[in-house]
């Protein structure tokens, strides 16, 4: 199975590109599902039909779906939803509905991840294409398994066996309901599923991210930042999709300046992201809505490529090498300024900040008990030296 995530700045045409790619995969004989995780769904509009929270067939070999968070919550998170509601209402939080209490930030991401995992296990589809929310939300979704495990372990720190013993005594003293064994069981199951999802998303033979850009300065800047952060999380970006290029066949003088500007930005895109493959979609003479227009876009994008779902590029962003008694962990962080990077170690965790994004990397056993002895950032790589006396 192949999983592809399409992301980019809002308004660049992610949904059209996702739908067009899905049609190309379906036409190549792959059973394909395209699903939207953006709360502001427009996938149905792209196909010019109404979609639901369950997959529905829109063409031969092609199904589409728009994730409905409330529906997914009621379907699969009942016990924890009921407990969180009980926890808050026990403290006299009034005038808030159950849905409002349990729709904490990132809930859409969680529901989407669990659905993807379900489809992956069922092996119904050959290709799953995810039309993601704008870049920031996509990064939040991809980091969500790590974040939720931390959040849940702080909220529910006690083990199930301990809770069974403590509940009758502690609950009256604390004045709040403690989670039941059923709640803890469901929580543990969800955390296990998220760990599975993290492994699937990190498997570069299965999952890749494709960044959609327009030939515009702000869009390119955001794409560069996204590429850095995705590398920080060791996700494979296998292609750049450039949308809305004015065709050479347009000769109207009105578009002359626009074409020159786009040409300059096209060169910047090619220089910035090489050696990644870059695919181009023109600015069409009609709005890209409906199957026929999506087929036109897909044909323009992939040209004679008979396998649009193949992994187009695979560059490992983390590597460990050994030199004597010392080890070097290398992280590929393009488009990063040295002054924006900071580094620290806490136990077996390496904490890296790149601008406003923080990543906690659990070190492999080889490095977990060694000290950081130095770090250099050169040629888009952060090289971290480990060695010395083992700590811990």
N, C-alpha and C positions, 0 to 999 in steps of 0.2 A: 504493500500500500504506500501511496505517496500523500503527504500532507503539505500544502503550500499556503502560506499566510501572505496576504497582500496588505501592505501598510504604506503610509505616506501622509503628508500634510492634508488637512481637510480641504476638499474641493478640487483635488488633482485628478479625480476620475478613478479612484480605486475600485469602486463598485462596477463600473463599466469594464475595466480591465479584468477584474475577477470573473465576471459573467462571460466575457469574451473568451478568456482562457478555458473556462469550464466547458464552453461549447466546443472549442477545439479539441479538448481531451475526449469529450463524448463522441465527436465525429471520428476520432482515431480509434474508437471501439472500446474506450475505457468507461466503466460504470462510474459516474462522477456525481459528487454532491458538492454544491456550492452553498455555503451558509454565511449569514451575516451576523456578526456579534456587535455591530454598532447599534446602540439604543435608538439612534435616529435612522431607522431602516430605510433604505432606498433600493434594495435588491429587487423587490417586487416591481417597483416602478421601472427599473432597468429592463426587466422582462415584459413589462406592460401587462402585469397580471397580479392578483392579490395572493400573497404567500401567507402561510400559517406557521405555527410553532412546531409542526411536524413536516418532514420532507414530503414534497409533492412533485410529481413528474412534470417537467416543463418542455422536454424534447426527448428524442430517442437517446437512451443511455444517460440522461441528465435529470437530476433532482435538485430542488432548491428549498431553502428553509430560512426563516428569520427567527432567531432565538427570542422567546418571550420569557423574561426573568420571573415574573409572577407565576406563570404556568410551570416553569421548571422548579421553582421553589416548592410549590404545592405538591408536585409530582415526586420529588426526590429528597427533600430536606425536612420532612414533616416534624420529626421528633425534636431536632435541634431548634427549629423555628418555634415550636411550642414552648421549649424550655427558655429560650431567650426572651420570649414574650412574657412568660411567667416571672422571670428574673426582674425585668424592668417594671412590670405592673406591681410586683411586691413592694417596690419602692415608690409607689404612688405616682408613677408617670402617667398622667391622664391625657385623654384626647389624642392618642396616637394609635393608629391601626396596627394590626399584626404585621402587615406588609411593610409599613414604615419603620417599625422597630427592627426588622431583620434585613432590610435592604441597605446594609452598610456599604460603604464604598468598596467597589470591586466585586460585588455580588454577581453582576452581569458576567464578569470574567470567569468566576467560579463555575457558574451554570454552563457557560460555553465550553470550558475545559472538560467538565464531566461528560457533556454530550459528545465531544470529539473522542474521548476515551471509550465511551460506549460503542461508537461506530467503529473505532479501530479494533476493538475486541470482537465485534460481530462479523467483521470482514465482509460486509455487504458491498462496500464500494471499493473500487481500485484507486480512486483519487478523491481527496477531500480538499476543497479550496475554501479558505476562510477570508471573507471580506471583512477586514478588521476596522475598528474605529480609528480615528486619526492617531498619529504617531504616539503621542503621550499615553493614550489609553492602551495602545498595543503593547508598549513597554511595560505598563502596569500589569497587563494580562500575563505576559511572559514571565514576570517576576512574581506573580501571584502565588504559585505553589510555595516558594520560600517564605513569602510574607505571611501567608495564612497559617503555615505551620508555626511560625514564631508567635502569631497573635493568639492562636488557639492554645498553645502550650502555656502562655501567660494567663489566659482566661480559665483554662481547665488544667491546672498544674498537677492535681492529685490523680493518682492511679486508681483504676476501677476497684481493686481489692481494698485499698485504703478508704475509699469513699463508702463502701458497704459498711465498714466498721464505724467510721466517723459520722455518717449521716444522721443517725438518731440523736447523737449528742451535740454535734456542731451546728446542725440546722437551726434549732431553737436559739442557741447562743448568738449566731451570726444574724439571725433575722431575715435570711434570704434562703430560697430553696437551692439545695445542691443538686447537681445533675444526677439523674438516675442512671442505672446500669445500661438501659436502652440508649440513652442520650450519649453516654460515653462510647458505647459500641458503634453508634452511627458516626460519631466524630472520628473515631479511629479509622473507620472504613473510608471516610472522605479523605483523610490525610494520606492513607495508603494509596488511594486513587490518584491524588495529586502528585505523589512521588512517582507513580507510574507515568503520569502525563509529562512530568519533567524529563524523565528518561527518554520518552518518545520524541519530545520536542528537541532534545539534545542529540538525538541520533541523526547524524548528518546524511545517512542513506535514506531516511524516511522523511524528515522535515526540513524545509527551507523557507526562508523569508524572501520576498521580492518587494523592493521599494519602488513605489510609483512616484515619478517626478514630472513637473512641467519645466520647460526651459525658462525659469524665472529665478531671480537671485534669492529671494527669501525661501522659496521651495527647495532649492539646491542646498542652502545652508542647513535647513532642517533635515534633509536627507543625509547630509554628511554627519550631523550629530547622531541621527538614528543609527547610522552604520557603526559609529564608534560604540554606542551603548549596546547594540546587538552583539558586537564582537566581545564586549566586556562580559556579557552573559554566555558567550560561546555558542551563539546560535548561528547557523550557516545562512548567510545572504548569498544566494546563487545567481541573482540577476537584478538588473535595474531596468525599469519599464518607463520610457519617456513618452509622455502623452501630449497630444495637441500641437504637434509640429506643423507649421504652415507648409504645405507641399510646394515643391519647386515649380509645379505647374501653375501656381497662382502668380500672375504677372501684373495684377492691378497695382499701380503706383502707391495707392493708399496703404498697402501692406509692405512696402519696401523697407521702411525703417524697422517694422516688427520682425521681418525676416532676417535682417542684419543682426538685430539684438538676439534673436533666437539662435542664430548661427554661432555667435560668440559664446552663449551659454551652453550650447551643444558641445563645443570644444572643451569647456570647463568640466562638464559632466563626464566626458570621455577621459579626460586627464585625471579627474578625481577618483574615478571608480575602477580604472583599469587594474588588473586584467579581468574584471568581471564582465560577462557578456551583457550587452545593452540592446534592448529591443525598442522599436519605435512605432508609435501609432500617430497618424496624421490628424490634423484638425479637419474633421469631415464636413461635407457640405450640408449634412442633416444632423439633427440631434441623435445621439446614440441611444435609441430606445427601441426595444422589440428585437425579436430573434434575428431578423434579416440584417439590421444594422450591427448587431453584436457579432454576427458571422463576418461581416465586412471588417470590423475592427480586429477580430481574431486572425483573419487571413493576412491583414496588413502587419500585425505584430509578429507573427511567427513565420510568415512567408512560406517557404517550402519545408519548414521543420515538421516532420511527421510524428514527433514525440514531445509536445510542449510540456509534459509533466516530468520529463527526465531531470535529474539533478544537473544543472547547467555549470556549476562551479563548486569546488569544495576546497576551501583553504582553512586548515586547522588554526585556530586563533590562540590556543594554549599549548605549550610544549615544555617538557622537562628534560634537561640534559644534565649529565654528570661530568665533573672534571675533578678527578682525585677524590678528596673527601667533601667536595663542595657540589652543590646543585644549583641550577639556574632555572627559574620558572619564567618563561617568556609569554607575554600577553600582547596580541596584536591590537593596537588602539589607534587606528587612523583618525585624522582630523582632530587630534587632541593637542592642546598646548601644554607644555611641561608644567607651567605654573598652575594649571587647573587640576593637576594630579596630586593626590596625597595617599599615603600608605601607612598601615599599622597592622599589628598582629596581636590577636587575643586568643590564647590557647591554640586550638587547631584551626582557627579561622584567620583568613587574610582579609583585611578590610580595605577596599580600594575606592577612592572617590575620583570621579571624572566630572568636574563641574558640579552640577546639582544631583547627579546620579551616584548612588552608593551601591556597591556589590560586596556581599560577604561570600567569599569563596572558601569552602571547606577544603583544607589542604589534604592531599593524599598522605598515607602513612609515612611515605618516604620523607616528607618535609614537615610533618605535623609537630615533631619534637625538636626541630632545629630553629636557631635564631635567624632573623633577617640580618645579613651582614652588609648589605648595600643594595642600591637600585640605580639603574640608569635608564633614561628614556632617549632612544635614538632610532631613527629611521622607522617611526611609527610603532616601535616595539618597546614595551616596558619590561626590562630584564631585571629580575629580582634574585639576588644571590642569597643562598641559605648555607649555613654551616655552623662551625663552632660547637660548643657544648650543648648537648641535648637538654631541653628544659622540660619541666613537668615531671 
